[in-house]
Amino acid sequence: MANEMASEEEELGKLRVGIDAIDTELLRLISERAKLAQRVGEIKHGNIYRPEREAQVLRRVAEKNPGPLPAPAMQRIVREIMSACLALEQPLTVAYLGPAGTYSEAAARKHFGGAPTLLPGAAIDDVFRAVESGNAHYGVVPVENSTEGAVGRSLDLLLSSPLQICGEVNLPIHHNLMSKAGALGDIQRIYSHAQSLAQCHEWLNRNLPNVPRVSVASNAEAARLAASEAGAAAIAGESAATLYELTILAASIEDDPNNTTRFVVVAEHDAASSGADKTSLVCSAQNRPGAVHHLLAPFADNGVSMSRLESRPAKGFGGSRWEYVFYIDIDGHRSEPAVAAALEALKHRAGFVKELGSYPKAVY
């Protein structure tokens, strides 16, 4: 037994020496990459952040990953390296729906990494305003949830704002019930965002059917209230529990285990083609029989796949009470011939068309 233990200790020592050597080589290679990124910035000038290029790099990481680490883990590592390298030349400010601890913050970190300065906004309007005014380079806002559907305010602002979509983030949403209280029986009220309350509706009905549910501006605000009020609880993410020093009494209480929220990144520009892209647009149908079928025909005629169709009242756009606009996502970049042909044909059929941007599909 003693000889076996001595042999294992000797092997551990060798393994640690090997790990130290690899770490040293990693440091050298990362520093070399940073120098190359700096030179790219010197050549390009202006806007150095290129969402299409980052998407291509992250896809290549997944394709070339030999394991044993899963592809998303490797992509997160490379994302942080790219984020730090970009910050050497172009420090970014990214606005998001705050306060700190929201899922919007998590989406911003997933897309941009840890280097940018994050600017919380009290409402989705504030995120758009921060980018439009130049106080932030980019903004991250939720647009739809797999359980509860579209986020109407984001869609309305995409219609009225000059900003474009340059990226998207898909974030799995796991809701947790958290409180200063010691048990479920001590909870007297529950705070959360309206969408989160709806996404946990069945769990709440089963476990806390008589406890009042109070809708607030964000899950992080719910956590702040829960931390300050006796008997209060919040539904929010793990980061909010850590930030506000709350105990998670029940984890992953969402009714749908595949619950996911899609966010878009807005900026003064969209993205160049990455090879796997989406194009988003909003349009109106002419008021006549068969108008919607007529409106969508150019996509089928040109072999362009449509991945999303959402209707909204034409607020503030001169429409009558019962007129609607249609939000459409299609596969492909607007520079691709088939997509360009479909969009041109659409402009001759629709009463109004606004291209919201072409951008890389979410990578991981």
Buried (B, 14 or more C-beta within 10 A) or exposed (E): EEEEEEEEEEEEEEEEEEEEEEEEEEEEEEEEBBEEBBEBBEEEEEEBBBBBBBBBBBBEBBEEBEEEEEBBEBBBEBBBBBBBBBBBBBEBBBBBBBBBBBBBBBBBBBBBBEBBEBBBBEEBBBBBBBBBEEEBBBBBBBBBBBBBEBBBBBBBBBBEBEBBBBBBBBBEBBBBBBBBBEEBEEBEBBBBBEBBBBBBBEBBEEBBEEBEBBEBBBBBBBBBBBBEBEEBBBBBBBBBBEBBEBBBBBEBBBBBEEBEBBBBBBBBBBBBBBEBBBBBBBBBBEEEEEBBEBBBBBBEEBEBEEEBEBEBBBEEBEBEEEBEBBBBBBBBBBEBEBBBBBBEBBEEBBBBBBBBBBBBBBBB
